[in-house]
Every structure is written in C-alpha cells, then in structure tokens.
Amino acid sequence: MLGVLSLATGITVAAAIVVLASGLWLAPRQRGLTGFNWPNAGRVYVAGRAQQSTTPVMPSRPFAVAAARGIKRVRVFIGDDLVIHGWQRDPAATVARIGRMLDDATAAHVKVIVSNYLTQDTVAALAGHPYPSWAAAQQDLTAPGSGAWTQYSAWLQTVVTRFGADPAVASFEVMNEPNYMLGLDSGAVGRDTGLRFLDHFAGVLHSFGAARVNGGGRPVFDPMTLTDAQLALYVRHLDVLDDHLYPGLDALNRPTGNAADARAAVAKASRWFDQARWVSGRRLPAMLGEIGTVPDGWGVAAVAAGSDQGYTTLAWGFDAYDPNNFTDTIHPAVLDWLAKRTGQAQAASSPTP
C-alpha cells in the first residue's frame, strides 16, 4: 500500500507540474466580455473634430450605441497629436474634456480602456519639433531624458493622476501596438531599448495612480521569440496581457481568412500569454484588444474563440478609417454579434478586465 500511495502521490505531483507548465494558471474559465474600439474618442471629445458618424455635438454617440446593446467595454485613444497640442495649450480644458468623456461612459454603463496613439506626428507634438522620419521619432521617444520622453511622462502624469482611479476606466495602456508603433518590428528601435521603455512607462502609470495597466497589444510580432528575461521585463508592471489579431491579406491586399484561421490565431496568442504567465510567476488575465471584423466569418470566430478563452475581446473599429469600419448603420452585424457574446458572458458572471 505504501508503494502504491507513493506512486499515486508522484503521479499527482507530476500532473500538477504538467498543468503548471502548460500555462493553465487561471481559475475555471468563464466567457470574457466583448466590446469595441473607438479610435477617435480623443479627437472628438478633446480636439472637437467630427470623425465619421460622430460629431462634437453628440460626442457620446458610440457609448450610447454600446449601451443600447448591453456592451460594457470600449477602448479609446486619447493621446494623439491633436490632443497633445490641445493639452500643451490648455491642460485644464483637456482634463475637463477627458473627464466629460469618462462621465458619459459611466452614464452608459461602459468602462473604457485608455490608450495613446504615438505616430510620428504625436511624438513631434511631444518633442516640440518635427522629425525627418518615423524611425527618428521612435528613437528619440525611447531615449531616456529626451524632450519627447520627458513630455510623454508629463502627459501621462496629467491624465493618470486625475483619472487613475476613475470607475469608468478599466485599464490604461502605455501605448497602442508597441511592436509596430515603437519600431520594434521594423528594427528602428532595438528590442531591449523598446522593452525598457515599455517597462519604465508601465511602472510610471502605476506610480501616477493607474489601478490597472495592460499591454496595448503584443510587444513584438512573435512574442515567443523573446528570451524569458525579455518577456519577464515586459510584463513586470503589467496587470493584463493583450494581443491584437487580424486576418491575412490576399494578393489584392484585402483581408481574407476563415473561422479555422481565426481560432488558430487565438490559440497562438494564448501560447505566448501562457509563456508570459510562466516567466512572471503571476496569474495574469488577458484580453484581445483589437479583432479585425472583415471578413465576417473570421471576425465572428475570433471574437467567439477569444471570449471562450475568458479574454475581454474588442472588435476594431467603430468609425474606423479602414475596411474594418462599422457603426449602427455601416456593417451593423458586428454590433449584433458583439451584443450576443456579451450577453452570454454576463449571464455567466464573467470577471474580466
């Protein structure tokens, strides 16, 4: 009996190790909430610009559309070139307009994920001078102590010290898509330099009062190519992992893909999420902060697969200036399937970021 008991104990321990090594760190899975991206929020609320179907006269329109369908999560960009220029001219007015946006989200029973859109023009606005190329802007932004670096810290301090604990905010991001917008995939910025930038500013967000910080997308095109040390640095100050998923393109540069492709993309994201949990030793929740919605079969399957994994899953994009644009009158089916999945997740009382 003793030998049998020892064998059984060994099998139990071994099984536990296998489960741990496979990355299955989280509690029994519940469906994640679904929602959408509204990339023009800052330009409408703060800069006062009309963007597609939304105008400054009725800036809360996307929140009202979400509320009408029971959608509880909307991701917004506020740190872009127009907003930064406005903040530099009148910080108090900028803060007040962001506050109005969050009040409107609260009234619609929506929580927002707040991001920054660091284009060449945005970095130039921070630095106070133009750059000859985006690569030059990316290199300057990631140089500690540069004008762009210092002003970016000041911008985050302005926003997060005021709204870090606001109940309308689900999480803050250092920036949108660092793999692309920080130049890590292009090689304009070295991986270690870029990861140190992301680590520093994720820590800065917490120090300024952010209750929760998420990744804003993958750090590099294939996070599994990062060393364990690099991945551990990247996630050190993160509370939520994040990836953005889009279908492939055909010979005419049109989105193409089927449901199986979408499920494979979600599975690939899950693998690096698991690796990040492993190297960090933390039970980090995850989200899919952008999901392409064209073609429909790909988008529907990706949202379903992400939600089934327990990830908050957000479609791109309401009033977007690209083929994935949707509203309540343009490609409205997207809102219908988001509402259906959100209803299922809420019925399961899903705890999501």
FITORTOR-921609 format. One record per residue (C-alpha): x, z, y; residue number from 1; residue in one letter. Coordinates in Angstrom, 2 decimals. Example, Ala and Ser with C-alpha at 12.3 -4.5 7.8 and 13.67 -1.06 7.14 Angstrom:
! FITORTOR-921609
+---------+---------+---------+-----+----+
:      c1 :      c3 :      c2 :   i : aa :
+---------+---------+---------+-----+----+
:   12.30 :    7.80 :   -4.50 :   1 :  A :
:   13.67 :    7.14 :   -1.06 :   2 :  S :
+---------+---------+---------+-----+----+
This chain:
! FITORTOR-921609
+---------+---------+---------+-----+----+
:      c1 :      c3 :      c2 :   i : aa :
+---------+---------+---------+-----+----+
:    0.00 :    0.00 :    0.00 :   1 :  M :
:    2.84 :    0.83 :    2.38 :   2 :  L :
:    4.36 :   -2.59 :    1.81 :   3 :  G :
:    1.02 :   -4.30 :    2.35 :   4 :  V :
:    0.44 :   -2.26 :    5.52 :   5 :  L :
:    3.88 :   -3.17 :    6.86 :   6 :  S :
:    3.25 :   -6.83 :    6.11 :   7 :  L :
:   -0.14 :   -6.73 :    7.84 :   8 :  A :
:    1.37 :   -4.97 :   10.84 :   9 :  T :
:    4.10 :   -7.57 :   11.04 :  10 :  G :
:    1.56 :  -10.38 :   10.93 :  11 :  I :
:   -0.46 :   -8.71 :   13.70 :  12 :  T :
:    2.59 :   -8.33 :   15.92 :  13 :  V :
:    3.70 :  -11.88 :   15.21 :  14 :  A :
:    0.23 :  -13.17 :   16.06 :  15 :  A :
:    0.28 :  -11.25 :   19.32 :  16 :  A :
:    3.64 :  -12.77 :   20.19 :  17 :  I :
:    2.33 :  -16.27 :   19.44 :  18 :  V :
:   -0.72 :  -15.68 :   21.65 :  19 :  V :
:    1.51 :  -14.39 :   24.44 :  20 :  L :
:    3.97 :  -17.23 :   24.13 :  21 :  A :
:    1.17 :  -19.79 :   24.23 :  22 :  S :
:    0.24 :  -18.56 :   27.68 :  23 :  G :
:   -3.19 :  -17.18 :   26.79 :  24 :  L :
:   -2.81 :  -14.25 :   29.14 :  25 :  W :
:   -6.25 :  -14.12 :   30.67 :  26 :  L :
:   -9.42 :  -12.33 :   29.66 :  27 :  A :
:  -12.03 :  -14.25 :   27.65 :  28 :  P :
:  -12.64 :  -17.46 :   29.58 :  29 :  R :
:  -15.62 :  -17.91 :   31.86 :  30 :  Q :
:  -16.55 :  -21.05 :   33.73 :  31 :  R :
:  -14.92 :  -21.49 :   37.11 :  32 :  G :
:  -16.86 :  -22.26 :   40.26 :  33 :  L :
:  -16.88 :  -25.78 :   41.65 :  34 :  T :
:  -16.83 :  -26.88 :   45.27 :  35 :  G :
:  -15.29 :  -29.49 :   47.51 :  36 :  F :
:  -12.62 :  -30.26 :   50.08 :  37 :  N :
:  -13.48 :  -30.81 :   53.71 :  38 :  W :
:  -10.17 :  -32.02 :   55.15 :  39 :  P :
:  -11.43 :  -32.48 :   58.73 :  40 :  N :
:  -12.54 :  -28.93 :   59.47 :  41 :  A :
:   -9.79 :  -28.19 :   62.00 :  42 :  G :
:  -10.23 :  -31.48 :   63.79 :  43 :  R :
:  -13.97 :  -30.87 :   64.20 :  44 :  V :
:  -14.09 :  -27.14 :   64.92 :  45 :  Y :
:  -10.85 :  -26.70 :   66.89 :  46 :  V :
:   -9.98 :  -30.14 :   68.29 :  47 :  A :
:  -13.61 :  -31.10 :   68.93 :  48 :  G :
:  -13.38 :  -34.52 :   67.26 :  49 :  R :
:  -16.12 :  -36.35 :   65.39 :  50 :  A :
:  -14.98 :  -37.10 :   61.84 :  51 :  Q :
:  -17.08 :  -39.40 :   59.66 :  52 :  Q :
:  -20.54 :  -37.79 :   59.29 :  53 :  S :
:  -19.64 :  -34.51 :   61.05 :  54 :  T :
:  -19.52 :  -34.01 :   64.80 :  55 :  T :
:  -18.65 :  -31.09 :   67.12 :  56 :  P :
:  -22.34 :  -30.86 :   68.00 :  57 :  V :
:  -23.09 :  -29.76 :   64.42 :  58 :  M :
:  -19.70 :  -28.73 :   63.01 :  59 :  P :
:  -21.22 :  -26.59 :   60.26 :  60 :  S :
:  -22.84 :  -29.59 :   58.55 :  61 :  R :
:  -20.54 :  -29.54 :   55.47 :  62 :  P :
:  -21.24 :  -25.84 :   54.98 :  63 :  F :
:  -24.97 :  -26.49 :   55.23 :  64 :  A :
:  -24.65 :  -29.28 :   52.64 :  65 :  V :
:  -22.81 :  -26.86 :   50.35 :  66 :  A :
:  -25.36 :  -24.09 :   50.88 :  67 :  A :
:  -28.28 :  -26.39 :   50.08 :  68 :  A :
:  -26.75 :  -26.95 :   46.63 :  69 :  R :
:  -25.55 :  -23.43 :   45.92 :  70 :  G :
:  -21.89 :  -24.45 :   46.29 :  71 :  I :
:  -19.73 :  -21.43 :   47.19 :  72 :  K :
:  -16.21 :  -22.82 :   47.74 :  73 :  R :
:  -14.95 :  -25.27 :   50.38 :  74 :  V :
:  -11.28 :  -26.00 :   51.05 :  75 :  R :
:  -10.41 :  -26.77 :   54.67 :  76 :  V :
:   -7.37 :  -27.99 :   56.59 :  77 :  F :
:   -6.80 :  -26.30 :   59.93 :  78 :  I :
:   -3.04 :  -26.62 :   60.54 :  79 :  G :
:   -2.71 :  -30.28 :   61.59 :  80 :  D :
:   -1.19 :  -31.98 :   64.63 :  81 :  D :
:   -4.29 :  -31.83 :   66.86 :  82 :  L :
:   -4.96 :  -28.18 :   66.08 :  83 :  V :
:   -1.32 :  -27.20 :   66.61 :  84 :  I :
:   -1.32 :  -28.91 :   70.03 :  85 :  H :
:   -4.52 :  -27.05 :   70.92 :  86 :  G :
:   -3.06 :  -23.73 :   69.75 :  87 :  W :
:    0.04 :  -24.26 :   71.89 :  88 :  Q :
:   -2.11 :  -24.93 :   74.97 :  89 :  R :
:   -4.65 :  -22.15 :   74.40 :  90 :  D :
:   -4.07 :  -19.75 :   71.49 :  91 :  P :
:   -7.12 :  -17.62 :   72.29 :  92 :  A :
:   -9.51 :  -20.58 :   72.26 :  93 :  A :
:   -8.02 :  -21.82 :   68.98 :  94 :  T :
:   -8.53 :  -18.43 :   67.35 :  95 :  V :
:  -12.10 :  -18.25 :   68.65 :  96 :  A :
:  -12.92 :  -21.70 :   67.22 :  97 :  R :
:  -11.45 :  -20.82 :   63.83 :  98 :  I :
:  -13.50 :  -17.64 :   63.96 :  99 :  G :
:  -16.63 :  -19.67 :   64.57 : 100 :  R :
:  -15.83 :  -21.82 :   61.53 : 101 :  M :
:  -15.49 :  -18.73 :   59.34 : 102 :  L :
:  -18.67 :  -17.23 :   60.75 : 103 :  D :
:  -20.53 :  -20.44 :   59.92 : 104 :  D :
:  -19.08 :  -20.39 :   56.40 : 105 :  A :
:  -20.24 :  -16.81 :   55.96 : 106 :  T :
:  -23.73 :  -17.72 :   57.15 : 107 :  A :
:  -23.80 :  -20.45 :   54.48 : 108 :  A :
:  -22.58 :  -18.00 :   51.79 : 109 :  H :
:  -19.40 :  -20.08 :   51.42 : 110 :  V :
:  -15.82 :  -18.88 :   51.05 : 111 :  K :
:  -13.06 :  -21.18 :   52.27 : 112 :  V :
:   -9.56 :  -21.94 :   51.06 : 113 :  I :
:   -7.45 :  -22.40 :   54.21 : 114 :  V :
:   -4.63 :  -24.95 :   54.17 : 115 :  S :
:   -2.17 :  -26.68 :   56.51 : 116 :  N :
:   -1.53 :  -30.42 :   56.66 : 117 :  Y :
:    2.14 :  -30.85 :   57.50 : 118 :  L :
:    2.52 :  -34.54 :   58.34 : 119 :  T :
:    5.38 :  -35.89 :   60.42 : 120 :  Q :
:    3.12 :  -35.59 :   63.50 : 121 :  D :
:    2.28 :  -31.97 :   62.67 : 122 :  T :
:    5.93 :  -30.99 :   62.28 : 123 :  V :
:    6.72 :  -32.81 :   65.54 : 124 :  A :
:    3.98 :  -30.82 :   67.27 : 125 :  A :
:    5.52 :  -27.60 :   65.96 : 126 :  L :
:    9.04 :  -28.58 :   66.99 : 127 :  A :
:    8.04 :  -29.98 :   70.36 : 128 :  G :
:    9.82 :  -33.29 :   69.83 : 129 :  H :
:    9.41 :  -36.45 :   67.71 : 130 :  P :
:   11.39 :  -37.31 :   64.58 : 131 :  Y :
:   12.76 :  -40.69 :   63.55 : 132 :  P :
:   11.22 :  -40.31 :   60.10 : 133 :  S :
:    9.09 :  -38.00 :   57.99 : 134 :  W :
:   12.17 :  -37.16 :   55.94 : 135 :  A :
:   13.93 :  -35.93 :   59.09 : 136 :  A :
:   10.87 :  -33.79 :   59.93 : 137 :  A :
:   10.76 :  -32.35 :   56.41 : 138 :  Q :
:   14.45 :  -31.47 :   56.51 : 139 :  Q :
:   14.09 :  -29.76 :   59.89 : 140 :  D :
:   10.98 :  -27.84 :   58.86 : 141 :  L :
:   12.79 :  -26.39 :   55.84 : 142 :  T :
:   15.89 :  -25.39 :   57.81 : 143 :  A :
:   15.70 :  -21.62 :   58.49 : 144 :  P :
:   15.68 :  -20.87 :   62.19 : 145 :  G :
:   14.85 :  -24.41 :   63.34 : 146 :  S :
:   12.26 :  -24.88 :   66.04 : 147 :  G :
:    9.75 :  -26.21 :   63.53 : 148 :  A :
:   10.40 :  -23.32 :   61.13 : 149 :  W :
:   10.05 :  -20.71 :   63.89 : 150 :  T :
:    6.89 :  -22.24 :   65.35 : 151 :  Q :
:    5.33 :  -22.56 :   61.92 : 152 :  Y :
:    5.87 :  -18.86 :   61.35 : 153 :  S :
:    4.27 :  -18.16 :   64.74 : 154 :  A :
:    1.28 :  -20.35 :   63.86 : 155 :  W :
:    0.73 :  -18.57 :   60.57 : 156 :  L :
:    1.07 :  -15.21 :   62.28 : 157 :  Q :
:   -1.60 :  -16.15 :   64.84 : 158 :  T :
:   -4.08 :  -17.21 :   62.19 : 159 :  V :
:   -3.42 :  -14.74 :   59.41 : 160 :  V :
:   -3.07 :  -11.55 :   61.44 : 161 :  T :
:   -6.54 :  -12.28 :   62.79 : 162 :  R :
:   -8.24 :  -13.67 :   59.67 : 163 :  F :
:   -6.18 :  -12.49 :   56.70 : 164 :  G :
:   -8.84 :  -10.05 :   55.57 : 165 :  A :
:  -11.85 :  -12.07 :   56.74 : 166 :  D :
:  -14.50 :  -12.03 :   53.99 : 167 :  P :
:  -15.06 :  -15.77 :   54.44 : 168 :  A :
:  -11.51 :  -16.56 :   53.26 : 169 :  V :
:  -10.96 :  -16.92 :   49.53 : 170 :  A :
:   -7.24 :  -17.63 :   49.94 : 171 :  S :
:   -4.56 :  -19.10 :   52.20 : 172 :  F :
:   -2.07 :  -21.83 :   51.37 : 173 :  E :
:    1.41 :  -22.25 :   52.81 : 174 :  V :
:    0.69 :  -25.97 :   52.94 : 175 :  M :
:   -1.04 :  -28.85 :   51.23 : 176 :  N :
:    0.77 :  -30.61 :   48.37 : 177 :  E :
:    4.37 :  -29.49 :   48.81 : 178 :  P :
:    5.57 :  -31.92 :   46.16 : 179 :  N :
:    4.55 :  -34.77 :   48.47 : 180 :  Y :
:    4.32 :  -33.39 :   51.99 : 181 :  M :
:    7.51 :  -31.32 :   51.84 : 182 :  L :
:    9.52 :  -34.21 :   50.41 : 183 :  G :
:   10.40 :  -32.62 :   47.09 : 184 :  L :
:    9.37 :  -35.65 :   45.05 : 185 :  D :
:   10.91 :  -38.19 :   47.41 : 186 :  S :
:   14.22 :  -36.31 :   47.47 : 187 :  G :
:   14.14 :  -35.85 :   51.25 : 188 :  A :
:   14.35 :  -32.11 :   50.60 : 189 :  V :
:   16.18 :  -30.65 :   47.62 : 190 :  G :
:   14.19 :  -28.66 :   45.11 : 191 :  R :
:   15.95 :  -25.38 :   45.73 : 192 :  D :
:   15.62 :  -25.75 :   49.51 : 193 :  T :
:   11.93 :  -26.59 :   49.25 : 194 :  G :
:   11.18 :  -23.80 :   46.80 : 195 :  L :
:   12.93 :  -21.28 :   49.03 : 196 :  R :
:   10.78 :  -22.48 :   51.95 : 197 :  F :
:    7.58 :  -22.06 :   49.92 : 198 :  L :
:    8.65 :  -18.66 :   48.61 : 199 :  D :
:    9.54 :  -17.45 :   52.11 : 200 :  H :
:    6.28 :  -18.52 :   53.72 : 201 :  F :
:    4.11 :  -17.30 :   50.86 : 202 :  A :
:    5.73 :  -13.91 :   51.44 : 203 :  G :
:    5.18 :  -14.31 :   55.18 : 204 :  V :
:    1.46 :  -14.93 :   54.62 : 205 :  L :
:    1.21 :  -11.66 :   52.71 : 206 :  H :
:    3.21 :   -9.80 :   55.35 : 207 :  S :
:    0.84 :  -11.04 :   58.05 : 208 :  F :
:   -2.16 :   -9.78 :   56.08 : 209 :  G :
:   -3.29 :  -12.53 :   53.72 : 210 :  A :
:   -5.17 :  -10.92 :   50.85 : 211 :  A :
:   -4.58 :  -13.86 :   48.52 : 212 :  R :
:   -2.17 :  -16.82 :   48.58 : 213 :  V :
:   -2.50 :  -19.92 :   46.42 : 214 :  N :
:   -0.11 :  -22.78 :   45.77 : 215 :  G :
:   -1.77 :  -25.68 :   47.59 : 216 :  G :
:   -1.01 :  -27.99 :   44.68 : 217 :  G :
:    1.94 :  -28.42 :   42.35 : 218 :  R :
:    5.45 :  -27.79 :   43.74 : 219 :  P :
:    6.93 :  -30.95 :   42.18 : 220 :  V :
:    5.46 :  -33.94 :   40.36 : 221 :  F :
:    6.14 :  -32.35 :   36.97 : 222 :  D :
:    6.49 :  -28.57 :   37.26 : 223 :  P :
:    7.68 :  -28.38 :   33.65 : 224 :  M :
:   10.95 :  -29.93 :   34.82 : 225 :  T :
:   11.69 :  -26.84 :   36.93 : 226 :  L :
:   14.02 :  -24.25 :   35.48 : 227 :  T :
:   12.49 :  -20.88 :   34.66 : 228 :  D :
:   14.33 :  -19.41 :   37.65 : 229 :  A :
:   12.95 :  -22.08 :   39.99 : 230 :  Q :
:    9.40 :  -21.65 :   38.73 : 231 :  L :
:    9.65 :  -17.86 :   38.95 : 232 :  A :
:   10.82 :  -18.16 :   42.58 : 233 :  L :
:    7.95 :  -20.50 :   43.40 : 234 :  Y :
:    5.26 :  -18.17 :   42.03 : 235 :  V :
:    6.83 :  -14.88 :   43.15 : 236 :  R :
:    4.46 :  -14.39 :   46.11 : 237 :  H :
:    1.53 :  -16.45 :   44.80 : 238 :  L :
:   -1.72 :  -14.93 :   43.63 : 239 :  D :
:   -3.36 :  -18.15 :   42.41 : 240 :  V :
:   -1.76 :  -21.19 :   40.76 : 241 :  L :
:   -3.01 :  -24.58 :   41.85 : 242 :  D :
:   -2.79 :  -28.26 :   40.93 : 243 :  D :
:   -4.31 :  -31.46 :   42.30 : 244 :  H :
:   -5.45 :  -34.14 :   39.85 : 245 :  L :
:   -6.25 :  -37.81 :   40.42 : 246 :  Y :
:   -6.70 :  -40.73 :   38.03 : 247 :  P :
:   -4.17 :  -43.51 :   37.69 : 248 :  G :
:   -4.31 :  -46.79 :   39.64 : 249 :  L :
:   -4.81 :  -50.30 :   38.30 : 250 :  D :
:   -2.89 :  -53.42 :   39.30 : 251 :  A :
:   -5.02 :  -53.71 :   42.46 : 252 :  L :
:   -4.32 :  -50.08 :   43.41 : 253 :  N :
:   -7.84 :  -48.97 :   42.51 : 254 :  R :
:   -8.50 :  -45.62 :   40.79 : 255 :  P :
:   -9.03 :  -46.05 :   37.07 : 256 :  T :
:   -9.44 :  -43.73 :   34.11 : 257 :  G :
:  -11.93 :  -42.32 :   31.65 : 258 :  N :
:  -13.13 :  -38.92 :   30.52 : 259 :  A :
:  -10.37 :  -38.56 :   27.94 : 260 :  A :
:   -7.74 :  -39.24 :   30.62 : 261 :  D :
:   -9.31 :  -36.57 :   32.84 : 262 :  A :
:   -9.32 :  -33.96 :   30.09 : 263 :  R :
:   -5.68 :  -34.79 :   29.33 : 264 :  A :
:   -4.76 :  -34.26 :   33.00 : 265 :  A :
:   -6.42 :  -30.83 :   33.00 : 266 :  V :
:   -4.62 :  -29.92 :   29.77 : 267 :  A :
:   -1.28 :  -30.93 :   31.33 : 268 :  K :
:   -1.96 :  -28.72 :   34.35 : 269 :  A :
:   -2.84 :  -25.86 :   32.01 : 270 :  S :
:    0.55 :  -26.14 :   30.31 : 271 :  R :
:    2.52 :  -25.54 :   33.49 : 272 :  W :
:    0.09 :  -22.81 :   34.55 : 273 :  F :
:    0.87 :  -21.09 :   31.25 : 274 :  D :
:    4.60 :  -21.52 :   31.79 : 275 :  Q :
:    4.30 :  -20.01 :   35.29 : 276 :  A :
:    2.49 :  -17.01 :   33.84 : 277 :  R :
:    5.17 :  -16.64 :   31.22 : 278 :  W :
:    8.13 :  -16.69 :   33.61 : 279 :  V :
:    6.40 :  -14.44 :   36.14 : 280 :  S :
:    5.03 :  -11.93 :   33.66 : 281 :  G :
:    1.74 :  -11.91 :   35.57 : 282 :  R :
:   -1.84 :  -12.85 :   34.69 : 283 :  R :
:   -2.16 :  -15.40 :   37.46 : 284 :  L :
:   -5.55 :  -17.10 :   37.80 : 285 :  P :
:   -5.55 :  -20.81 :   38.55 : 286 :  A :
:   -7.52 :  -23.44 :   40.40 : 287 :  M :
:   -7.65 :  -27.21 :   40.71 : 288 :  L :
:   -7.70 :  -27.57 :   44.47 : 289 :  G :
:   -8.30 :  -31.32 :   44.51 : 290 :  E :
:  -10.03 :  -33.51 :   41.94 : 291 :  I :
:  -10.43 :  -37.24 :   42.53 : 292 :  G :
:  -14.07 :  -38.33 :   42.34 : 293 :  T :
:  -13.60 :  -42.06 :   41.67 : 294 :  V :
:  -14.37 :  -43.37 :   39.11 : 295 :  P :
:  -17.33 :  -41.12 :   38.38 : 296 :  D :
:  -16.58 :  -40.72 :   34.69 : 297 :  G :
:  -13.09 :  -39.43 :   35.43 : 298 :  W :
:  -14.25 :  -37.07 :   38.17 : 299 :  G :
:  -17.17 :  -35.63 :   36.22 : 300 :  V :
:  -14.97 :  -34.97 :   33.18 : 301 :  A :
:  -12.12 :  -33.46 :   35.21 : 302 :  A :
:  -14.46 :  -31.07 :   37.03 : 303 :  V :
:  -16.12 :  -30.07 :   33.77 : 304 :  A :
:  -12.82 :  -29.55 :   31.96 : 305 :  A :
:  -11.36 :  -27.53 :   34.83 : 306 :  G :
:  -14.44 :  -25.35 :   35.16 : 307 :  S :
:  -14.50 :  -24.81 :   31.39 : 308 :  D :
:  -10.93 :  -23.51 :   31.62 : 309 :  Q :
:  -12.10 :  -20.92 :   34.17 : 310 :  G :
:  -10.49 :  -22.69 :   37.14 : 311 :  Y :
:  -12.14 :  -22.97 :   40.53 : 312 :  T :
:  -12.34 :  -26.75 :   40.75 : 313 :  T :
:  -12.75 :  -28.61 :   44.05 : 314 :  L :
:  -13.69 :  -32.26 :   44.48 : 315 :  A :
:  -11.99 :  -34.50 :   47.02 : 316 :  W :
:  -13.32 :  -35.05 :   49.56 : 317 :  G :
:  -16.29 :  -34.59 :   51.90 : 318 :  F :
:  -15.94 :  -37.00 :   54.87 : 319 :  D :
:  -12.58 :  -38.14 :   53.47 : 320 :  A :
:  -10.92 :  -41.26 :   54.85 : 321 :  Y :
:  -10.17 :  -42.76 :   51.44 : 322 :  D :
:  -12.04 :  -44.18 :   48.42 : 323 :  P :
:  -12.95 :  -40.66 :   47.25 : 324 :  N :
:  -15.17 :  -40.08 :   50.29 : 325 :  N :
:  -18.56 :  -38.57 :   49.59 : 326 :  F :
:  -21.34 :  -36.90 :   51.60 : 327 :  T :
:  -25.00 :  -36.20 :   51.01 : 328 :  D :
:  -25.68 :  -39.88 :   51.78 : 329 :  T :
:  -22.49 :  -41.58 :   50.51 : 330 :  I :
:  -21.81 :  -41.22 :   46.78 : 331 :  H :
:  -24.15 :  -38.18 :   46.73 : 332 :  P :
:  -23.96 :  -37.93 :   42.94 : 333 :  A :
:  -20.73 :  -35.97 :   43.40 : 334 :  V :
:  -22.63 :  -33.15 :   45.07 : 335 :  L :
:  -25.21 :  -33.21 :   42.30 : 336 :  D :
:  -22.70 :  -32.67 :   39.51 : 337 :  W :
:  -20.80 :  -30.07 :   41.51 : 338 :  L :
:  -24.04 :  -28.15 :   42.06 : 339 :  A :
:  -24.88 :  -28.35 :   38.36 : 340 :  K :
:  -21.50 :  -26.97 :   37.30 : 341 :  R :
:  -21.56 :  -24.26 :   39.97 : 342 :  T :
:  -24.98 :  -23.15 :   38.77 : 343 :  G :
:  -23.66 :  -22.87 :   35.23 : 344 :  Q :
:  -20.63 :  -20.88 :   36.39 : 345 :  A :
:  -22.71 :  -18.48 :   38.46 : 346 :  Q :
:  -25.06 :  -17.96 :   35.55 : 347 :  A :
:  -22.01 :  -16.86 :   33.55 : 348 :  A :
:  -20.93 :  -14.49 :   36.40 : 349 :  S :
:  -17.55 :  -16.20 :   36.58 : 350 :  S :
:  -14.86 :  -14.27 :   38.54 : 351 :  P :
:  -12.93 :  -17.00 :   40.38 : 352 :  T :
:  -10.53 :  -17.23 :   43.32 : 353 :  P :
+---------+---------+---------+-----+----+
